[in-house]
Amino acid sequence: MKPMYILFASTIISTALSFNAFAEVTGRVSILWDQPSQLQLVPQLKLYPGVSMDIHLSGRVDVDHRFGERRRCKYFGAKCWYEQWDKPRWIDRNGIDLELLAGDVSATRNGLVYSLSLPLSSANGNYNHGVNLLGMLWLSGKKSPISRAPCIGRPSHCSGGDMTITLANINVTPRLDALEARLAAMTIEELDVAAFRSEDNIDALLYNPAVASEATISRLVSILTQAAERLSGTIGASSAATPPLHLKIIDLAAYADSLAKKSPSDAAKLRVLIAESHFKRGDFASAKEEAPKMMDKAKEAYLANSSDINNVMLYARAFKVNASAWREKQARNSSSDIRVAIALLDQAHDILLPFSEKEGVSKLISDINVDGARMLNVLRTDAELKAAEDRLLAAVCFQMHAEQGKGKDFGSWRSSVKEPSLDCQSVPDKK
């Protein structure tokens, strides 16, 4: 029985994304493939328009391995036999070309580095058209015939082995830009969160920490957070369809919050959006349940940078939502609990007041005073009714400041109010 020559090989395709050297995808490209074949990646993923990368080839393959036998004799030909031989032909990356296809796009070679770029079409029409990576190996400089038969059973010619491919310098910025533009053009009615978070829209190279960089995931979260906040602001208060629309915001914010890398500010904003949306759709139990997580994240962002007006406003919004949820869920007609809710509003007011010259702050203080007046009005005592009246005056003054006092703090602006019936000078600086 003739001996059998079996050639085993394996390979790894390592995907090293920018700032994420630990990311890895496994697969192989074999010299035996006689046509471009799909690379079996683990995890299996597709490539989408708006992505580019460099590709490095390493290792070696045995091309056109030869088997044969020669006749050997001794005793002047009196005793002869056949001796088997084989001759491998090992070729490294210097003598091998990689044919790599992604849809109708081919990788280009520059020295020992290959480049692949999947462009976005006009108006991003091909944004969700994913393609598989196909690969094939050739002798360098020519597509001359190669024996693609495996080295089993001592054929006269055969080949074997795989080569290692490393995908590096993956750039997904154009794809993230396109995603941001798509969300910016979308209305809350058009938003389908389940469809939007599918792989064809948000693929693994954008969100999966196994293959996406921290910087990429962080920017994705910011894009989703900004979209959720913008879309939340477009929901009207009186429509019968309002509760389902708020549920869309909850689903989008919850998805963004589930992603691995978030800034403290984005994490806080998402929890605040979720709690606010629960409250706006009338789900007070869920709003109250969400409140502790919301307060923790808002406080974390505020303590990380208490001079950042975005963090200040988030922290104040968290107190405002917490106060409303507290009243609606477990207070309502309890005077002691209503006073707890009012105290939460007062904390929000005091956090905001030093920043009254910043855009949006006075409007938020006005809303906080309106909420406080409503809660005090429930208590119905003379003192609380007077306090409610004072807060409504403050609400009007801060609303005027929001509209007229651009760039001026409330304390210096209020003395300029000329309305005889509107004594903004009497509005206290602190509760």
C-alpha positions, -999 to +999 in steps of 0.1 A: +000+000+000+014+033-010+019+059+019-005+088+020+007+124+022-017+146+040-012+183+044-030+200+072-032+238+077-053+264+095-055+301+095-067+331+115-081+363+101-075+389+128-095+421+126-076+448+144-097+479+144-083+513+153-078+517+191-090+481+196-061+457+192-080+429+210-107+426+184-105+394+164-123+375+137-113+340+126-115+324+092-093+311+063-083+315+027-070+283+011-048+277-019-072+249-029-100+273-037-104+274-075-127+304-074-133+333-051-150+318-021-167+332+010-144+336+040-160+319+069-156+345+096-163+339+133-184+358+142-198+358+107-202+394+095-208+413+063-192+444+051-213+475+043-208+507+023-190+534+041-162+511+054-126+509+043-096+488+055-061+476+049-053+439+044-021+422+053-012+387+040+013+364+058+023+328+060+031+304+032+014+278+010+027+247-008+020+253-045+023+225-071+038+200-047+052+171-068+053+133-061+072+107-080+094+076-078+128+067-092+143+033-100+173+023-079+196-007-085+226-024-070+248-054-079+251-041-114+213-042-119+208-076-104+186-061-076+164-031-084+135-012-066+114+019-068+120+047-043+093+073-037+101+110-035+082+143-031+092+179-036+072+207-019+072+242-033+067+266-004+058+302-014+053+331+010+034+364+006+061+378-017+052+352-043+014+351-038-014+375-048-046+377-029-078+382-049-103+397-025-138+407-035-166+425-016-196+426-039-184+443-071-155+459-053-120+444-055-091+450-032-061+468-047-025+460-039+003+485-030+035+466-022+026+440+004-006+458+016-040+455+001-067+481+004-105+477+002-130+505+003-168+502-001-182+536-012-216+549-004-238+557-033-255+591-039-279+599-011-266+568+007-290+546-013-269+515-008-264+520+029-279+487+040-266+465+012-242+442+030-218+419+011-196+389+021-159+388+017-147+364-010-110+354-014-087+334-036-049+329-039-028+331-071+009+330-079+022+366-078+021+386-110+001+361-131-029+340-129-011+309-143-027+275-137-022+261-102-030+225-092-058+229-068-060+192-059-053+183-023-022+162-015-040+130-008-031+096-023+002+109-039-011+126-071+015+138-095+008+174-087-011+189-057-012+220-034-021+226+002-022+252+030-038+284+039-025+319+044-032+343+073-050+375+066-050+405+090-076+433+084-062+466+099-070+503+100-107+498+095-124+531+091-162+533+096-164+571+098-183+576+065-208+550+076-214+567+109-218+600+091-244+584+069-262+569+099-263+603+116-277+619+084-304+593+081-316+598+117-315+636+113-339+633+084-363+609+101-395+618+119-408+601+150-436+585+130-411+570+105-389+556+132-391+518+135-366+509+162-366+472+157-359+476+120-334+504+126-312+484+149-310+454+125-276+444+112-283+460+078-285+494+096-262+491+126-238+463+117-212+446+140-184+469+130-203+497+146-216+482+178-200+448+187-171+452+211-155+420+197-149+438+164-157+475+169-134+501+185-143+519+217-142+552+198-167+538+172-192+525+198-189+557+218-198+578+187-226+555+178-241+560+213-238+597+209-256+597+175-284+576+189-287+597+220-289+630+201-315+614+178-336+602+207-336+636+223-344+654+191-373+631+183-386+632+218-389+670+215-411+666+183-438+646+201-470+667+207-488+665+240-524+660+229-523+634+201-540+601+208-509+584+193-486+601+218-480+571+242-468+548+214-445+575+201-429+579+236-425+541+236-403+545+205-381+569+224-378+544+253-369+516+229-343+537+211-328+551+243-327+516+259-309+502+229-283+529+230-279+524+267-273+487+262-242+494+241-208+489+257-191+523+257-208+555+267-196+588+281-211+597+315-231+625+299-246+602+273-254+575+299-271+601+320-291+616+291-303+582+280-316+573+315-333+608+318-349+603+284-363+569+294-377+582+327-392+613+311-408+592+283-423+568+308-438+597+327-451+615+295-469+583+284-486+580+318-466+550+330-458+564+365-448+531+380-421+526+354-410+562+358-406+557+395-388+524+390-364+541+366-357+571+389-329+556+410-309+545+379-316+579+363-304+598+394-272+577+398-262+583+362-271+620+362-252+626+395-222+607+381-221+630+350-226+661+371-198+652+395-175+643+366-178+679+353-202+702+373-192+732+351-205+715+319-239+731+313-252+699+296-244+679+328-260+706+350-292+706+330-293+668+329-290+667+367-318+692+371-340+674+346-334+642+366-346+659+398-376+673+380-387+639+366-380+622+400-402+648+417-431+642+392-428+605+394-427+606+432-459+626+433-478+606+407-469+572+419-468+573+457-478+608+468-507+624+449-528+633+480-501+628+507-489+662+520-456+648+533-448+631+500-458+662+480-433+682+501-406+656+493-414+662+456-412+699+461-379+696+478-366+677+448-377+706+425-360+731+448-327+711+444-331+713+406-338+751+408-307+757+430-284+736+406-296+756+376-297+792+390-259+799+388-261+792+350-292+813+342-273+831+314-269+798+295-294+790+268-323+768+279-317+772+316-343+798+324-369+779+304-362+748+325-364+769+357-397+782+346-410+747+340-398+736+375-416+765+391-448+756+373-445+720+386-439+733+421-469+756+419-492+728+409-479+706+437-484+734+463-519+740+450-529+705+460-521+712+497-547+740+498-535+758+529-531+796+528-494+794+531-490+769+503-514+788+480-493+819+485-462+799+478-478+786+447-486+821+436-450+831+442-438+803+421-461+811+392-447+847+393-412+832+392-422+810+363-434+840+343-402+860+351-379+832+341-399+825+309-395+862+301-358+860+308-355+830+285-370+850+257-354+884+264-324+880+285-300+863+262-265+861+276-275+879+309-279+862+342-313+864+358-302+884+388-289+913+367-317+911+341-347+912+364-342+948+375-348+958+338-384+945+338-407+975+333-440+958+337-456+974+368-477+943+376-447+920+373-423+923+402-395+900+390-372+918+415-390+899+443-382+865+429-357+850+453-323+838+441-326+806+462-355+785+475 
